[in-house]
Amino acid sequence: MKLSIKSEWKIVKEKLIKIDSKLKTETTPIPTRQMCELLIAGEDHRFRFHPGVDIIGLMRSIWKTIIYRNRQGGSTIAMQLVRTLTGRYEKTFLRKIREIILALMATKHFGKNSLPMCYLYVGYYGWRMNNFKQACIKLSIEPELVDEFEAAKLIARLKYPEPGKYSSDRFYKIERRARHLISIKNNKNIIGIYGTFQNYGAASRSN
């Protein structure tokens, strides 16, 4: 059954309120500022300048898809968060338009700086890692204690989820992606671009 934008926004809003409540009451494990900065570096480097939707990134993605038949992502963190919360992944123009509208609404209502942590909290990291808490438990990670490379490898799993069976190729991709994230973060000076960080418990203390 197809929901109206109003109905779908109500669902997304309620889920974000619950996530916000959990992040404010739980002490650990929750994403750190460093992890959010690595996410922004790799997935949304114009984070500071757009209202939840990166028009430049979208236009580039559409251009390369049409001209070069090379599908590339143009989704912001807000758009990826909406996609995760709605569970809608069909590759249609209508779904993309709805995702854009909901991302704009989520950014306006909850504020841009809260969304990276929300996305990390509910993101899929691989087999038996359906959210941040499960990923930390399975990988034996204490967010505030890990070094930058370990934090980056966790973020890399959003792009390359860890499989149920060992795969040397997948782990190579995870480590390569992690180094890439660190390089982008340092070269683009992502630190500081994040702006005012949400004061969510332990996450208010950057690594």
VOKE-9032 format. One line per 10 residues: number of its first residue (from 1); their letters; for each residue x, y, z of N, C-alpha, C. Coordinates in steps of 0.1 Angstrom, whole numbers, padded with zeros to 4 digits. Layout:
NUM) A) X:Y:Z:X:Y:Z:X:Y:Z  ...;
***
This chain:
1) MKLSIKSEWK) 0008:-0012:0000:0000:0000:0000:0009:0012:0000  0006:0022:-0009:0014:0034:-0010:0008:0044:0000  0017:0050:0008:0013:0060:0017:0014:0074:0011  0007:0083:0016:0008:0097:0012:0021:0102:0019  0026:0114:0013:0038:0120:0019:0035:0123:0034  0023:0128:0036:0019:0132:0050:0020:0120:0060  0014:0109:0055:0014:0097:0063:0028:0091:0065  0036:0092:0055:0050:0087:0056:0058:0096:0064  0056:0109:0064:0063:0118:0072:0060:0115:0087  0048:0112:0090:0044:0109:0104:0051:0098:0109;
11) IVKEKLIKID) 0053:0087:0101:0061:0075:0105:0075:0079:0107  0081:0086:0098:0095:0090:0099:0098:0099:0111  0089:0108:0113:0090:0117:0125:0089:0110:0138  0080:0100:0139:0078:0093:0151:0091:0084:0154  0096:0078:0143:0108:0070:0145:0120:0079:0149  0121:0091:0143:0132:0100:0147:0131:0105:0161  0119:0107:0166:0117:0111:0180:0121:0100:0189  0118:0088:0186:0123:0076:0194:0138:0075:0194  0144:0077:0183:0159:0076:0182:0165:0087:0190  0159:0099:0189:0164:0111:0196:0164:0108:0211;
21) SKLKTETTPI) 0153:0102:0215:0151:0099:0230:0161:0089:0234  0164:0078:0226:0173:0068:0230:0187:0074:0231  0191:0083:0221:0204:0089:0221:0206:0098:0233  0196:0103:0238:0197:0112:0250:0197:0105:0263  0192:0093:0263:0191:0085:0276:0202:0074:0277  0206:0069:0266:0216:0058:0266:0230:0065:0267  0239:0058:0275:0252:0063:0276:0262:0057:0267  0260:0044:0264:0269:0037:0255:0262:0024:0250  0265:0019:0238:0273:0026:0229:0265:0035:0220  0270:0047:0218:0264:0056:0208:0275:0062:0200;
31) PTRQMCELLI) 0272:0066:0188:0282:0072:0179:0289:0084:0184  0302:0085:0181:0310:0096:0186:0311:0107:0175  0315:0119:0179:0317:0130:0169:0327:0126:0158  0337:0119:0162:0347:0114:0152:0340:0106:0141  0332:0097:0145:0325:0088:0136:0315:0096:0127  0309:0106:0133:0300:0114:0125:0308:0122:0114  0320:0127:0118:0328:0135:0109:0333:0126:0097  0336:0113:0101:0341:0104:0090:0329:0101:0081  0317:0099:0086:0305:0097:0078:0303:0109:0068  0304:0121:0074:0302:0133:0065:0312:0133:0054;
41) AGEDHRFRFH) 0325:0130:0058:0336:0131:0048:0333:0122:0036  0328:0110:0039:0326:0100:0029:0313:0101:0021  0303:0105:0028:0289:0104:0022:0283:0118:0019  0288:0129:0025:0280:0141:0024:0289:0153:0026  0300:0155:0018:0310:0165:0022:0305:0179:0020  0294:0181:0013:0288:0195:0013:0277:0196:0024  0278:0188:0034:0268:0187:0045:0265:0201:0050  0275:0210:0052:0274:0223:0058:0265:0232:0049  0264:0230:0036:0259:0240:0027:0245:0237:0022  0239:0225:0024:0226:0222:0018:0216:0220:0029;
51) PGVDIIGLMR) 0203:0220:0025:0192:0219:0035:0187:0205:0037  0196:0195:0034:0192:0181:0035:0192:0174:0022  0193:0181:0011:0194:0176:-0002:0205:0184:-0009  0214:0177:-0015:0226:0183:-0022:0222:0183:-0037  0218:0195:-0042:0213:0196:-0056:0225:0193:-0065  0237:0198:-0062:0249:0196:-0070:0252:0181:-0072  0251:0174:-0061:0254:0160:-0061:0243:0152:-0069  0231:0156:-0067:0220:0150:-0074:0221:0152:-0089  0224:0164:-0094:0226:0167:-0108:0237:0159:-0114  0248:0158:-0107:0260:0151:-0111:0256:0136:-0113;
61) SIWKTIIYRN) 0249:0131:-0103:0245:0117:-0104:0236:0114:-0115  0226:0123:-0118:0217:0121:-0129:0224:0122:-0142  0233:0132:-0143:0241:0133:-0155:0249:0121:-0159  0256:0116:-0149:0265:0104:-0151:0256:0092:-0154  0245:0091:-0148:0236:0079:-0151:0230:0080:-0165  0226:0092:-0170:0221:0093:-0183:0231:0093:-0194  0242:0100:-0192:0252:0101:-0203:0261:0090:-0203  0266:0085:-0192:0277:0075:-0191:0271:0061:-0187  0258:0061:-0184:0252:0048:-0179:0260:0043:-0166  0265:0052:-0159:0272:0049:-0147:0265:0054:-0134;
71) RQGGSTIAMQ) 0257:0045:-0128:0249:0049:-0117:0258:0053:-0105  0256:0065:-0100:0264:0070:-0088:0254:0076:-0078  0258:0074:-0066:0249:0080:-0055:0250:0095:-0054  0238:0101:-0052:0238:0115:-0049:0231:0118:-0037  0229:0108:-0028:0221:0109:-0016:0229:0116:-0005  0222:0124:0002:0228:0130:0014:0226:0121:0026  0232:0124:0038:0229:0116:0050:0215:0116:0053  0208:0128:0052:0194:0129:0055:0186:0119:0046  0189:0119:0033:0182:0110:0024:0185:0095:0027  0197:0092:0031:0200:0078:0035:0193:0074:0048;
81) LVRTLTGRYE) 0192:0084:0057:0184:0081:0069:0170:0078:0066  0164:0087:0058:0150:0085:0054:0148:0071:0048  0157:0068:0039:0156:0055:0032:0156:0043:0042  0165:0044:0052:0166:0034:0062:0153:0033:0070  0148:0044:0074:0136:0045:0083:0123:0040:0076  0122:0043:0063:0110:0039:0055:0112:0025:0050  0124:0020:0048:0126:0007:0043:0123:0006:0028  0123:0018:0021:0120:0018:0007:0133:0019:-0001  0136:0009:-0009:0148:0009:-0017:0146:0007:-0032  0133:0007:-0036:0130:0005:-0050:0137:0016:-0058;
91) KTFLRKIREI) 0142:0013:-0070:0149:0022:-0078:0139:0029:-0088  0131:0038:-0083:0122:0045:-0091:0123:0060:-0089  0119:0068:-0099:0119:0082:-0098:0110:0087:-0087  0098:0081:-0086:0089:0085:-0076:0094:0083:-0062  0100:0072:-0059:0106:0069:-0046:0117:0080:-0043  0125:0083:-0053:0135:0093:-0050:0129:0107:-0047  0119:0111:-0054:0112:0124:-0051:0107:0124:-0037  0100:0113:-0033:0095:0112:-0019:0106:0113:-0009  0117:0106:-0012:0129:0106:-0003:0134:0120:-0001  0135:0128:-0012:0140:0141:-0012:0131:0150:-0003;
101) ILALMATKHF) 0118:0149:-0005:0108:0157:0003:0109:0154:0018  0110:0141:0021:0111:0137:0035:0124:0141:0041  0135:0141:0033:0148:0145:0038:0148:0160:0042  0142:0168:0033:0140:0182:0036:0132:0185:0048  0122:0177:0050:0113:0179:0062:0120:0174:0075  0128:0163:0074:0135:0158:0086:0146:0168:0090  0153:0174:0080:0163:0184:0083:0157:0196:0089  0146:0201:0084:0140:0213:0089:0135:0211:0103  0129:0199:0105:0122:0197:0118:0132:0193:0129  0142:0185:0126:0151:0180:0137:0164:0187:0137;
111) GKNSLPMCYL) 0168:0195:0127:0181:0201:0126:0191:0192:0120  0199:0198:0112:0209:0191:0104:0219:0183:0112  0224:0189:0123:0235:0183:0130:0231:0170:0138  0218:0168:0140:0214:0156:0147:0213:0144:0138  0212:0146:0125:0209:0135:0116:0221:0125:0114  0234:0129:0113:0244:0119:0111:0245:0109:0122  0243:0114:0135:0243:0104:0146:0231:0095:0145  0219:0100:0141:0207:0092:0140:0209:0081:0129  0216:0085:0118:0218:0075:0108:0228:0065:0112  0238:0068:0119:0248:0058:0124:0241:0049:0134;
121) YVGYYGWRMN) 0232:0054:0141:0225:0046:0152:0217:0035:0146  0210:0038:0134:0201:0028:0129:0206:0022:0116  0219:0025:0112:0224:0020:0099:0227:0005:0100  0228:-0001:0088:0231:-0015:0086:0246:-0017:0084  0252:-0025:0092:0267:-0027:0091:0271:-0041:0086  0261:-0049:0085:0265:-0063:0080:0257:-0073:0088  0261:-0086:0086:0254:-0097:0091:0253:-0097:0107  0241:-0097:0112:0238:-0096:0126:0243:-0082:0132  0243:-0072:0123:0247:-0059:0127:0237:-0049:0121  0224:-0050:0126:0214:-0042:0120:0213:-0028:0125;
131) NFKQACIKLS) 0221:-0025:0135:0222:-0011:0140:0235:-0009:0147  0237:0003:0152:0250:0006:0158:0253:-0002:0170  0244:-0004:0179:0246:-0012:0191:0250:-0026:0188  0243:-0033:0178:0246:-0046:0174:0260:-0047:0168  0264:-0037:0160:0277:-0036:0154:0288:-0035:0164  0286:-0027:0174:0296:-0025:0185:0298:-0038:0193  0287:-0045:0196:0288:-0057:0203:0295:-0068:0195  0291:-0070:0183:0297:-0080:0175:0312:-0078:0172  0315:-0065:0170:0329:-0062:0167:0337:-0059:0179  0331:-0060:0191:0338:-0057:0204:0344:-0043:0204;
141) IEPELVDEFE) 0336:-0033:0200:0340:-0019:0199:0334:-0011:0210  0343:-0003:0217:0338:0007:0226:0341:0021:0219  0330:0027:0214:0331:0039:0206:0341:0049:0210  0342:0053:0223:0350:0063:0227:0365:0059:0229  0368:0046:0228:0381:0041:0230:0388:0037:0217  0381:0035:0206:0387:0031:0194:0395:0042:0187  0406:0038:0180:0413:0048:0172:0406:0052:0160  0412:0061:0152:0405:0066:0140:0403:0056:0130  0413:0047:0128:0412:0037:0118:0401:0027:0121  0399:0023:0134:0389:0013:0138:0375:0020:0136;
151) AAKLIARLKY) 0374:0033:0139:0362:0040:0138:0358:0041:0123  0368:0044:0115:0366:0045:0100:0362:0031:0094  0367:0020:0099:0363:0007:0094:0349:0004:0098  0344:0009:0109:0330:0007:0112:0321:0015:0103  0325:0028:0100:0317:0036:0090:0318:0030:0076  0329:0024:0073:0331:0018:0060:0321:0007:0057  0317:0000:0068:0307:-0011:0067:0293:-0006:0062  0291:0006:0063:0278:0011:0058:0278:0010:0043  0289:0011:0037:0290:0010:0022:0293:-0004:0018  0301:-0011:0026:0305:-0025:0024:0301:-0034:0036;
161) PEPGKYSSDR) 0288:-0037:0038:0284:-0045:0050:0292:-0058:0051  0295:-0061:0063:0303:-0073:0066:0294:-0086:0063  0299:-0095:0055:0291:-0107:0052:0291:-0117:0064  0281:-0126:0063:0281:-0137:0073:0293:-0146:0073  0298:-0149:0061:0310:-0157:0060:0322:-0149:0056  0333:-0153:0061:0345:-0145:0059:0348:-0143:0044  0351:-0131:0040:0355:-0127:0026:0367:-0118:0027  0378:-0123:0022:0390:-0115:0022:0388:-0103:0013  0381:-0104:0002:0378:-0093:-0007:0370:-0082:0000  0360:-0086:0007:0352:-0076:0014:0359:-0069:0025;
171) FYKIERRARH) 0368:-0076:0033:0375:-0070:0043:0386:-0061:0037  0391:-0064:0026:0401:-0055:0019:0393:-0042:0015  0381:-0043:0010:0373:-0032:0006:0370:-0023:0018  0367:-0029:0030:0364:-0022:0042:0376:-0014:0046  0388:-0020:0046:0400:-0013:0051:0404:-0002:0041  0402:-0005:0028:0405:0005:0018:0396:0017:0019  0383:0014:0021:0374:0025:0023:0377:0033:0036  0381:0026:0047:0384:0033:0059:0396:0043:0057  0406:0039:0050:0417:0048:0047:0413:0059:0039  0404:0057:0029:0399:0067:0021:0391:0078:0029;
181) LISIKNNKNI) 0383:0073:0038:0375:0082:0047:0384:0091:0055  0394:0085:0061:0404:0093:0069:0411:0103:0060  0415:0099:0048:0422:0108:0039:0413:0120:0035  0400:0117:0032:0391:0128:0028:0389:0137:0040  0386:0131:0052:0384:0139:0064:0395:0149:0066  0407:0144:0065:0419:0152:0068:0422:0163:0057  0420:0159:0045:0423:0168:0034:0413:0179:0033  0400:0176:0036:0390:0186:0034:0387:0193:0047  0395:0190:0058:0393:0196:0071:0379:0195:0075  0373:0183:0076:0359:0181:0080:0357:0185:0094;
191) IGIYGTFQNY) 0368:0184:0102:0366:0188:0116:0363:0203:0117  0352:0206:0123:0348:0220:0124:0336:0223:0114  0336:0216:0103:0325:0217:0094:0312:0212:0099  0313:0203:0108:0301:0196:0114:0293:0207:0122  0299:0217:0127:0291:0227:0134:0288:0223:0148  0277:0228:0153:0274:0225:0167:0269:0211:0169  0276:0204:0176:0274:0189:0178:0263:0187:0188  0254:0178:0185:0243:0175:0195:0250:0169:0208  0245:0174:0219:0251:0170:0232:0244:0157:0237  0247:0146:0230:0241:0133:0234:0251:0125:0242;
201) GAASRSN) 0249:0126:0255:0257:0118:0264:0272:0118:0261  0277:0105:0261:0292:0104:0259:0296:0109:0245  0287:0110:0236:0291:0114:0222:0295:0128:0222  0292:0136:0232:0296:0150:0232:0311:0152:0234  0317:0141:0238:0332:0142:0240:0338:0135:0228  0345:0143:0219:0351:0138:0207:0363:0129:0210  0366:0119:0201:0377:0111:0203:0390:0118:0199;
***
